[in-house]
């Protein structure tokens, strides 16, 4: 198992490098101009100077290797320096965002907490809601509970978040005034009062995301349970005289979890990439909002770095999913 | 009777109490202010950004020598007074201008502001490797010299009738030499701390800056007016979308001020009905127009001749066709659909300041299909069996480009239909704004290259002087392949009379005569139907009803008088 993990990790390195090159070339080929958003009063000659100052004068391959060096060496060193306080990265060049002209690493670090809180909570609550719904729906197939669960899942699937989000804001912020419509990223949780404010501002975006995630995962859970409930080993377990509770919650559930865990693990990188629409509606300035903003502004270093991090996370969680698979199902051994 | 009079007196005194309380406003007495910019601010150094949002946010920290008030008049800001020919501040040959700083000015860190800071600002922005966005503000300057601690002399290369461009307005503020002296040229982006929290002279100081997210300000303890600013702290939130920002002011009251609410007219109207906020609209030089190409852009031509003056446009060089296209458009309807109260139909090239807007062209505001058809008949275009006109075997067919934007696509569809009614076939294209307004010389789709017959976009000019804007339409100023397509004579207009009149304007120092010349140039341009003005677009923001002191300003930053904003108390 360990061998397998190490082998997969080593294999991941060239994969990730090729991905980064592809992203870089695609972004470079895509039409667009970082100065296009500026007011038309700024003349073209000045725009050319701005582009040169951004480093766009170099050929694409030079820019790629510069970026790769900064991404793989300088940025990790800076992160280390910030965590430990050791002076390991004096005066090394960092990846600068074209919009703010400041290191992208710092901005990403600033955005991670709110993304993890809001999108992460949305995912977590989604799972917590989805699993029981999926299990009960399957066990009591075609009961009113199953019908209701199916209905909610269909709503969560088919109604887009830009609709549910706005409806929730209208009802709970504008009419009832219970929750704020805008997320305040400067809020620090220091006491009970500020904790309650944090909870209140998280309620709406987390509900929207939880509904969406729960819809998806509960359907997987239900389908997987249904597959297993009709298996011979379930009949055997019942024939042995095991309690129904043990049959369902131990025998059936453990086997049914295998595909569901894979789906959940593969969904984790999407937590980090943020939820672009939800973040925009509730003004949660997380990683999703950062990415879409960078795309609008043609801020290539920012897009490149974010997409690269997402690529690494996806490769990593694929590996984690495989490993968990092996743990859940002792029959699967990779060595 | 006497008792009654006493009672009346007491009542009157009570009524006066709030007024007295208001008069005693002092620094910080209004508490906290919440501002929302749905397009979030990326940096506090306007020289490194060029965007309007960064210019506005930095304008409450960094200040120029003089700025424009809401009427577009110059007001001395860090300067003692506005230098003019009369007070000797501007030399007789119009080549030098001498600014004197106010006495006792302090930076927010407590050190004195000197003329050396002004000289340094010029050096910072004109550094060849700095990529300063407002570098053209310093064009044509020979030298900037500090005569003493409080006096700065700017010498221009040529006689300059309008010397109020460098260090004037929100795009040309003064930065502190001590803070930025190691940030010149290529090192500019390395000074993140300085770029995010510049030391300024304005009413506020940055306490926390998060790029593209939120900024926190507190009152500058060294601000020159001891009773101001009235708000102690400001949270300048960013992100979300325009609808959310409007909702936060009009409906939930979470925000006090929201910037740039370009929303559909019916959305604004509905939100406004809540009564919690008011819309602020004012009209500056921003104008939506259709440019008509005077050159042939046929794809059969080689790339280095396509869209150049070598090949005149086969259809649009005829003024009758241009006039017909203009007559067929209902500008009032377009304005109502696209902009509602935030737009005004117009027939002028120069739409503001009001004194420079020509009163002579309003006849184009009425759609006149009969006249349009007549003009095309006269020009020899005859209707074919499908209703589209032809002449000598050529169909009257135009390619119409614009950027991707819901309002612009509505306009395109309406105009296509009107033009169809007069027998003109229009093919529509919309191009991503990042490409259309980009300046990649290899892209065939930029608005500068203009490889289409007509295109629609909005443009404007800085400050209150339209001279440079009018200059753009001179012969020889058109974008050309041999110069990698810079130039702003987008439609490749060329009229020697226009050039001569512009040269006269550029020499003229007398303000009244300048106004006449601007109007004459405007009339010459639009009566030649060289382009088709459609809508003058306003700046649109919103404030909550209990926010006082806000004066909308289209000539400078909207926050030009931020120090005077206050909370209205009952």
Interface residues (C-beta under 8 A of the other chain):
Chain A: X31 X32 X33 X35 X36 X37 X38 X39 X40 X41 X42 X43 X44 X45 X46 X47 X48 X49 X50 X51 X52 X53 X54 X96 X97 X99 X100 X101 X102 X103 X106 X107 X110 X111 X169 X173 X174 X177 X180 X181 X182 X184 X185 X186 X280 X281 X282 X283 X285 X289 X290 X293 X296 X297 X298
Chain B: X36 X40 X42 X43 X45 X48 X49 X50 X51 X52 X128 X129 X130 X131 X132 X133 X134 X135 X136 X186 X188 X189 X192 X195 X196 X208 X210 X211 X212 X213 X214 X216 X235 X237 X238 X239 X240 X241 X244 X247 X248 X251 X252 X254 X255 X432 X433 X434 X435 X436 X437 X438 X439 X440 X443 X445 X448 X457 X458 X459 X460 X461 X462 X485 X486 X487 X488
